[in-house]
Amino acid sequence: MKKKVIGVGFQKTGTSTLREALKIMDYKVKDACPRALIPILKKDNKKILQIIEGFDALEDTPWYYIYKELDVLLPGSKFVLTIRDQEAWYISVARHIGNLRAAHHEWLYGRGKGLPKDDKENTISVYLSHNQEVIEYFKNRPNDLLVLDFTKGDKWERLCAFLGEDIPKADFPHANNNSKAKPQPHSIKRKITYARKQFKRWLKIKYIDLMGYW
């Protein structure tokens, strides 16, 4: 039986690459899951376990931010911290989130600070503090944490050795490369979809405000 794998690196640090690598090794991966935020804020562990039931690995938001809770809920798990240069990371995450404010980003970066592009200092501080806290948390458990930087050439060898897996014959993936993304036309349909998404996310933030879950 595979041990659970928890990706504890922030979004835009190679989480998509980690996801695809794990899938190649036949892990069933649960990635970004905004609907898990309210159960997390309510500390509803039963609901959290229901959401992740049947998955071998978790990565992306919100999982990396509750690694301590997951360490208790899923004993024996392996944790992978993906990192990258802070300046390159900031540019990527600021572009990715843009003006689309969301409850999970308000939770991560602070209420009223959910748009990284508007507060570089706070965003980088949250990112670096998280990485340092993860490393400190596992300092006496070196076999439970692997730190990877895909931008510096980390690939199958270190990941497979850590997980006790054979190296796949497939090339190591490089997912979600924004530098190769083609710009999308700003059609009326896209603008309407974007506006709807903004409104739904605004409602969720206001609901959490009203309920006092922060």
C-alpha positions in Angstrom: 0.0 0.0 0.0 1.3 3.5 -0.9 2.0 5.9 1.9 0.0 9.1 1.7 2.0 12.0 0.0 1.2 15.6 1.1 2.5 18.4 -1.1 3.3 21.3 1.3 4.7 23.8 -1.2 2.8 26.9 -2.0 0.9 27.2 -5.3 3.1 28.2 -8.3 6.2 26.4 -6.8 5.8 23.4 -9.1 2.7 21.9 -7.6 1.3 20.9 -11.0 4.6 19.2 -11.9 4.5 17.3 -8.6 0.9 16.3 -9.3 1.8 15.0 -12.8 4.8 13.1 -11.5 2.8 11.4 -8.8 0.1 10.5 -11.4 2.7 8.8 -13.6 3.6 6.7 -10.5 -0.1 5.7 -10.2 -0.9 7.9 -7.2 -4.5 9.2 -7.2 -4.0 12.9 -6.5 -6.4 15.4 -4.9 -5.3 18.9 -5.9 -6.7 22.4 -5.4 -10.0 22.2 -3.5 -11.6 25.5 -2.6 -14.7 23.8 -1.1 -12.5 22.4 1.7 -11.9 25.9 3.1 -15.0 26.2 5.3 -14.6 22.7 6.9 -11.0 23.7 7.6 -12.0 27.0 9.2 -14.6 25.1 11.2 -12.0 22.5 12.2 -14.4 19.9 10.9 -11.9 17.0 10.6 -14.7 14.5 9.7 -15.6 16.5 6.6 -12.0 17.0 5.7 -11.4 13.3 5.8 -14.5 12.7 3.7 -13.2 15.1 1.0 -9.8 13.4 0.8 -11.0 9.8 1.1 -9.7 7.5 -1.6 -6.8 9.7 -2.6 -3.1 8.7 -2.3 -1.8 12.3 -2.4 -2.8 15.9 -1.7 -1.2 19.0 -3.2 -2.0 22.7 -3.9 -4.4 24.9 -2.0 -5.5 24.4 0.8 -3.6 21.2 1.7 -0.2 22.7 2.1 -1.4 25.2 4.7 -2.9 22.5 7.1 0.1 20.1 7.0 0.2 19.9 10.8 -3.4 18.8 11.0 -2.9 16.3 8.1 0.2 14.9 9.9 -2.2 14.0 12.7 -5.1 12.9 10.6 -2.9 10.8 8.2 -0.1 9.4 10.3 2.8 7.9 8.4 2.5 10.3 5.5 5.3 11.6 3.4 5.6 15.4 2.9 7.1 17.2 -0.1 8.0 20.9 0.0 8.3 22.4 -3.4 10.1 25.7 -3.5 11.5 28.2 -6.0 13.2 31.6 -6.0 11.0 34.1 -4.1 11.1 36.8 -6.8 10.2 34.4 -9.6 7.5 32.9 -7.4 6.0 36.2 -6.6 5.8 37.3 -10.2 4.1 34.0 -11.0 1.6 34.0 -8.2 0.7 37.7 -8.6 0.0 37.1 -12.3 -2.0 33.9 -11.6 -4.3 35.5 -9.0 -4.5 38.9 -10.6 -7.6 40.8 -9.5 -9.7 37.7 -8.7 -10.1 37.9 -4.9 -11.0 34.6 -3.3 -11.7 33.4 0.2 -8.8 30.9 0.2 -6.3 33.6 -0.7 -7.7 35.9 2.0 -7.1 33.0 4.4 -3.6 32.4 3.1 -2.3 36.0 2.9 -4.5 37.7 5.5 -8.0 39.2 5.4 -7.9 42.1 2.9 -4.5 41.0 1.5 -5.7 38.2 -0.8 -4.4 39.9 -4.0 -0.6 39.3 -4.0 0.0 42.0 -6.7 -1.2 44.7 -4.2 1.2 43.7 -1.4 4.5 42.2 -2.5 6.1 42.4 0.9 3.3 40.6 2.8 3.0 38.0 0.1 6.7 37.1 0.1 6.7 37.2 3.9 3.9 34.6 4.1 5.6 32.4 1.5 9.0 32.4 3.2 7.5 32.0 6.7 5.6 29.0 5.6 8.6 27.3 4.1 10.7 28.0 7.2 8.0 26.7 9.5 7.6 23.5 7.5 11.4 22.8 7.7 11.4 23.6 11.4 8.4 21.3 12.0 10.1 18.3 10.4 13.7 19.1 11.6 13.8 16.0 13.7 12.0 13.8 11.1 14.3 14.0 8.0 12.7 10.8 6.5 9.3 12.5 6.4 10.1 15.7 4.5 11.7 16.2 1.0 12.5 19.7 -0.2 12.4 20.0 -4.1 13.3 22.8 -6.4 12.3 21.8 -9.9 13.9 25.0 -11.3 17.3 23.6 -10.1 17.0 20.3 -11.8 15.3 18.1 -9.1 13.6 15.2 -10.9 12.8 11.5 -10.6 15.9 10.5 -8.7 15.2 12.4 -5.5 11.5 12.1 -5.5 11.5 8.3 -6.2 14.2 7.6 -3.6 12.2 9.5 -1.0 9.0 7.7 -1.8 10.6 4.3 -2.2 9.4 4.1 -5.8 11.1 2.8 -9.0 12.1 5.5 -11.5 9.5 5.6 -14.2 10.5 5.2 -17.8 8.5 8.3 -18.7 10.2 11.7 -19.0 9.9 13.9 -15.9 6.9 16.2 -16.4 7.1 20.0 -16.5 3.5 21.1 -16.1 1.9 24.5 -16.1 4.7 26.4 -17.9 3.2 29.9 -18.1 6.0 31.1 -20.4 4.5 28.9 -23.1 0.9 29.8 -22.5 -0.8 31.6 -25.4 -2.8 34.8 -24.6 -6.5 34.2 -24.6 -8.9 36.7 -26.4 -11.0 38.9 -24.1 -14.4 37.8 -25.5 -17.7 39.0 -24.1 -18.3 35.4 -22.9 -15.0 35.3 -21.0 -15.8 38.6 -19.4 -19.2 37.4 -18.2 -17.8 34.2 -16.9 -15.1 36.2 -15.0 -17.7 38.5 -13.6 -19.8 35.6 -12.3 -16.7 34.0 -10.8 -15.9 37.3 -9.0 -19.4 37.6 -7.6 -19.5 34.0 -6.4 -16.2 34.4 -4.6 -17.2 37.7 -3.1 -20.3 36.0 -1.7 -18.2 33.3 -0.1 -15.9 35.8 1.5 -18.9 37.8 2.9 -20.4 34.5 4.2 -17.2 33.7 6.1 -17.1 37.2 7.4 -20.7 37.0 8.6 -20.2 33.6 10.2 -16.9 34.7 11.9 -15.0 31.7 10.6 -11.7 33.7 10.1 
